[in-house]
Amino acid sequence: MTQAEIKLCSLLLQEHFGEIVEKIGVHLIRTGSQPLRVIAHDTGTSLDQVKKALCVLIQHNLVIYQVHKRGVVEYEAQCSRVLRMLRYPRYIYTAKTLYSDTGELIVEELLLNGKMAMSAVVKKVADRLTETMEDGKTMDYAEVSNTFVRLADTHFVQRCPLVPATENSDPGPLPPAPTLVINEKDMYLVPKLSLIGKGKRRRSSDEDATGEPKAKRPKHTTDNKEMWPLAYSQSQHSRVNSEFQFTFQTQTSSEIVRTMLRMSEITTSSSAPFTQPLSSNEIFRSLPVGYNISKQVLDQYLTLLADDPLEFVGKSGDSGGGMYVINLHKALGSLATATLESVVQERFGSRCARIFRLVLQKKHLEQKQVEDFAMIPAKEAKDMLYKMLSENFISLQEIPKTPDHAPSRTFYLYTVNILSAARMLLHRCYKSVANLIERRQFETKENKRLLEKSQRVEAIIASMQATGAEEAQLQEIEEMITAPERQQLETLKRNVNKLDACEIQVDETIFLLESYIESTMKRQ
Amino acid sequence: MAGNKGRGRAAYTFNIEAVGFSRGEKLPDVVLKPPPLFPQDTDYKPVPLKTGEGEDYVLALKQELRETVKRMPYFVETPEEKQDIERYSKRYVKVYKEEWIPDWRRLPRELMPRKKCKKAGPKSKKAKDTGKGTSLTNTADVLKKIEELEKRGDGEKSDEENEEKEGSKEKSKEGDDDEDDNAAEQEEYDEEEQEEKRGAFQN
């Protein structure tokens, strides 16, 4: 892992789990797979603390363990999973848009706890929803369970590997590979706690619970659901999808593409280059209800999309009214290229951007050719090219004329290698997020005293309002914070909000670049 | 022989045209100082952030999440050094966290906290104590208890000790450090508690 990634991981772990866990986690990321004692020795922390930290990390799927020969257990950290923690708010928001508040709370609970049993999640979420609802109304457990099942169906949540019935040797049980489909049926047999409010007791399930032999019980209560890798791919689809909206001219075409993406959510893995072929009839049936376009119009749109030079949608056959696929790899490639172009434009100006786009289009160009094609005076073109070269957006390709590579007899061509430029940009993104987090922490620390004071004042006001105080008294308490202090607080709040918003946006770029790099690496 | 520059004028070994400078032109000066510090070009201001309902909501979620994780049991506090004077306010600022008991079936056994060797001795005495309950042996045991507590440090209540010891099965094999700050936290992982709770779920 690069230094920038390790730094970012360390900051994220520290914010989420505290310093001890951060120390252990970063050590594991740096040094790879290690047994317990070596970790304790190298980091200088006590064995108890290391154990606790490892428990927390394993619970949140950030560290995995492996049993080696002679019973030694080694722990390995997964750096990419730690970096995912940056994206948690985005996941929760995606769940909210697709599954409303219930889905949002389920996803939030799972993200906060790493893994949880279905019954525990349902209970917690229902209780939370009941609190926010009006008096007298309560949340039905069944509704929450339904949302949970829907989340599982669309692969937002996933089942954790189960412990086999027979215990293994000392160090630890070896979990088998996760089984998704089969055990879904077991979900329904989870004994329900008594339903509050709308409760008809689920008599049948209670009977099942008591009627079953003891041996089966552990299996039911260990139905854990693990969250995150699939939310990643979900989010990806909905993201790539929202990016599409900007590239497509009309509402309808973006809607069609979105439907296609939604249909292929489960069938395509997150790094596949193409979605599964979908027939035009299927697409027609799956269009959202409000859309009143006829079959012919849909066909026309599909043909146009397939012929588009951007090549996002391709035609793969003629059965079923025409089979269409979405070319995910190409889509990601063009999105990554667009990101690079916009970065060049914002950093170096529109002329540089013109040169960049030119080199991108023509693949390899000499110095002279760049000047001619871009219609920019030689001095400036030279200056800009060198600036971009020094920042590694553009690279030089040498083509020797003679076997001795003499510089006077070699062509030097400028080219853009998208993969390496994307990697470079991704590295910069990690650095920027780390900087943003550090700056935010610095700002908060600077004004810590003021923040504490304002929190205390708020607490006092709240308690006084609860006990029914007069307006005058409240005014007096509020004046404990002077006007300049209030100003300072406002500035602090504004800055922290801005830094947070920056983090979120940089995370979007990270997501895009990571997806592109992953997709390209898979193809090679 | 490498030092021989060639009779007459120095010549470039490569085609200067290809790089873009014409012959005889004044080459740019050699830079003798480090590049300027950040921020670099102020000609190009950063693009404003995206705004909108969605973005605001995600921002709020992020800030809430940051506050919530601090209160979760997974956030491991660093043990503070003992202060000479314990401040009154500190007691009320402390956030009370729920205990978290990991699912030991899914974790390697070596991660379970071990009980200490020393408890094995007084444990049998205490068991006898509760059985008999004579006052004579009580005082002797109380003194022994006090000695033990002193040895093991502050922060542990005798009730909790009893509860632990009565149920404790495992003997410690490793020589753990006497980190008594963490001894209190160990109780969170108490197997017996977990089994009680497991019992509760099944009912």
Interface residues (C-beta under 8 A of the other chain):
Chain A: E15 H16 F17 G18 E19 I20 V21 L36 S46 L47 D48 Q49 K51 K52 A53 L54 C55 V56 I58 Q59 H60 Y65 V67 V73 Y88 P89 R90 I92 Y93 K96 E108 L112 N113 G114 C160 V163 D170 P171 G172 P173 P175 R217 T221 T222 N224 E346 R347 F348 G349 E366 Q367 K368 A378 A381 K382 A406 P407 S408 R409 T410 F411 Y412 N497 K498 D500 A501 C502 E503 I504 Q505
Chain B: Y12 T13 F14 N15 E17 A18 V19 G20 D41 D43 Y44 P46 V47 L49 K50 G54 E55 Y57 V58 L59 L61 K62 Q63 L65 R66 T68 V69 M72 Y74 F75 V76 E77 T78 P102 D103 R105 R106 L107 P108 R109 E110 L111 M112 P113 E174 D176 D177 E179 N182 E185 Q186 F201 Q202
